[in-house]
Amino acid sequence: MAAKLMGVKEISSNRKAFHEYFVLERFEAGIELCGTEVKSIRAGNVNLKDSFCTIKDGELFVRGMHISPYEHGNIFNRDPVRPRRLLMHKREILRLNARVMQDGVALVPLRMYFKDSRVKLELGLCKGKKLHDRQSKRDIERAMKNA
């Protein structure tokens, strides 16, 4: 049996999400991947920038996440932006679905990391920031700097 890697090693983070959303809650989910995708992730070829999560038929999917094809791959390489199933308990998914439908919040992938040699995705229950919120914050900071 191979020794497990201990600890958490960050692979990629979605910095854009922190600029565009207020993060209300965070959740951890496993992700269903193919062999060549895992090799590509180990090489750091992941982009979470325009990704989002959807819930369909009681299953949670991440869409828009780009995992580059493994360069030493073969016919087993998959589509880089295919929807990937996320692994969470059914009751957690149903609870998240209720929150998304009721409160008008979105599920956004915040970061991807290895946890004991398994790939995990951190999801955020996020509420969108308004453009004028960011603009007024900048105006206030400028006024404080000039004063």
N, C-alpha and C positions, 0 to 999 in steps of 0.2 A: 504494500500500500504506500503510495506516495505521500510525503509529508505535506500537510496543508500549510499554505501561506497564512500567517496570522496577521490580523490588523486590517486597516482600510487604506486602499491606495486609490486616489482620485484619478479618473481617466479623462473626463471632460466636464465642463460646467457651462451652464447657459447664462452668461452674464447679461444678455439682452433681456431676459425675463425679469431680472431685478430692477431694470430701468423702466419697464413697461407695466409691471404689476406689483401690488402689495401682496406679500405672501402671508396668508392667514394660518395655514396649517401645513405640515410636512408629513409625507408618508414614504415608506420604503416598499419597493416592489421588485420582484425578480423579473427577468425578461427571457422570453423563449427565443433562442438563437440557433443558428447552424454552426458547424465546425469552422468553416472558413471565416465566418463573421467574428467569432471569438478571436481567431488569430489576427484579424484586422484590428479589432479593438485593442488587443495587447500591443499592437504597433502604434496605437493612438490615433487611428484614422476614423474619428467619430465627430459629427457635428450636430449639436442639439439646437442650433440657432432658431430655426423656424418650426420646431416640433411642437405638437400638442397631443392631448389624450382624448379619446372618445370612449364611450361605453355603449356597446351594442349587444343585445341579447344576453345581458348579464356577464359579458366579458369585457375586459379593459384592453384597449389597444393604444399604442403610441404611433402617431403618423407624422411624416415629415422629417423623421430622424434619419440622417445620412450616415451610413457605414460604408466606407469605400470598399470596393472589391479587393480581396487579398491578392497582392501582386504575384505571389507564387501559386495562386489558386488554379483551378482547372474548371471543368464543367460544373462543379458543385458550387461555384460562386452564384450568389443570389442578387436580385435587384437591390441596389443600394438604398432606395427609399421605400421599400415595401412596408406595409403595416406589420408591426410586430406585437404579439400578444404579451401582455404583462401579467405576472402571476401574483395574485393577492387572494385572500379568503373571500368567499362569496358574500358574506355578510358585510365585509368592508367595502366591497364594490357597490353593493346595494345602498349602503349608507352614503358613499361618495356620490352616487347617481342622484339620490334624493337632494343632497346639498347643491349639486350643479343645477338641477332642474328648478329648485326653489329660489335660491339666493342669487342667481345670475353670476356665478363665479365660474372660473375655468380651471381645468387640470393641466398644469404645465410641467414638463420635465425640467428639473433644476440642475441636477448633476448625475453623472454616471460614475460608478466606482466599483472596484473589486473589494469584496468582503469575504475573507477566507477563501480565496480563489474562485468565488462566484461573482458574476456580474450583477450588480444591483442598480436600480434607477430610483433617484429621489424625486418624488412628485410633490408639487406644491399646489394647494388649493388657493387660487389667486384671484384677486379682484383687480380689474384694470385701472391704471392710473389715467387721469385725464391729461391731455397735453397742456392745458392751462395750469394744472397743478405744478407741473415741472417748470413752466415758464415763470410763474409767480414765485416759486422757490428760488430760482436763479436771480430774479429781480431783487428779492429780499437780501440774498447773499451779497449782491453787488452793492446795494445800499449800505449794508453793514460794513463792507470793506472800505467804501468811500467815506464813511462817517468818521 
